[in-house]
Amino acid sequence: MWDNRFEEILRRHLHFLPDDEKLQEDINLMDFGLDSLGIVQLLAALEDAYGVHFRDEALTLETFQTPAVLWKTLARISETDG
């Protein structure tokens, strides 16, 4: 569903996800350690890695709820910015 770079970046911000556990598309990111500071850091890391800018309408808690939602948002922004 997503590329390796996305998963590597996301995993760095999920402190409660064991390294050997598969990243499921529907897990609640907050349950695995993503907090408000982590969202800001994750946002910056994704913007740097993908050369995109998350616009205000994408800056919601829902965007950062699950890996699937976050990836879809990133893909949509990449298409728009690309």
C-alpha positions in Angstrom: 0.0 0.0 0.0 2.8 2.5 0.9 6.5 2.7 0.2 9.3 1.7 2.5 10.3 5.3 3.1 6.9 6.1 4.5 6.9 3.1 6.8 10.5 3.9 8.1 9.5 7.5 8.9 6.3 6.5 10.5 7.8 3.8 12.7 10.3 6.3 14.1 7.3 8.0 15.7 5.5 4.9 17.0 7.4 4.2 20.2 5.0 1.5 21.3 5.1 -0.5 18.1 7.6 -3.4 18.4 10.2 -3.5 15.6 9.1 -7.0 14.6 5.4 -6.2 14.5 3.8 -5.6 11.1 2.5 -2.1 10.6 -1.2 -2.6 10.0 -3.0 0.0 7.8 -5.9 0.5 10.3 -4.0 0.8 13.7 -4.7 3.9 15.7 -1.4 5.8 15.7 -2.1 7.4 19.0 -2.3 4.0 20.6 1.2 3.3 19.5 2.8 6.5 20.9 2.1 9.2 18.4 1.3 12.4 20.4 0.9 16.0 19.5 4.7 16.7 19.4 5.2 13.5 17.4 2.6 14.7 14.9 4.5 17.9 14.3 7.8 16.0 14.0 6.2 13.4 11.7 4.7 16.1 9.6 8.0 17.8 9.1 9.8 14.5 8.3 7.2 13.6 5.7 7.3 17.1 4.1 11.1 16.9 3.9 11.2 13.3 2.6 8.5 13.8 -0.1 9.0 17.4 -1.0 5.4 18.4 -0.2 3.5 20.8 2.1 0.6 19.7 4.2 -2.0 22.5 3.8 -4.3 23.6 6.6 -7.2 21.4 5.5 -5.0 18.3 5.9 -3.8 19.3 9.4 -6.5 17.4 11.4 -6.3 14.6 14.0 -8.2 12.4 11.5 -5.3 12.7 9.0 -3.0 11.2 11.6 -5.4 8.6 12.9 -4.2 5.6 10.9 -1.3 4.8 8.6 -3.8 4.3 5.7 -5.5 7.7 6.1 -2.1 9.4 6.5 -0.7 7.6 3.4 -3.8 8.5 1.3 -3.5 12.2 2.4 0.2 12.2 1.6 -0.5 10.6 -1.9 -3.1 13.2 -2.6 -0.8 16.1 -1.6 2.0 14.6 -3.7 -0.3 14.6 -6.7 -1.3 18.2 -6.1 2.2 19.5 -5.4 3.8 17.4 -8.2 
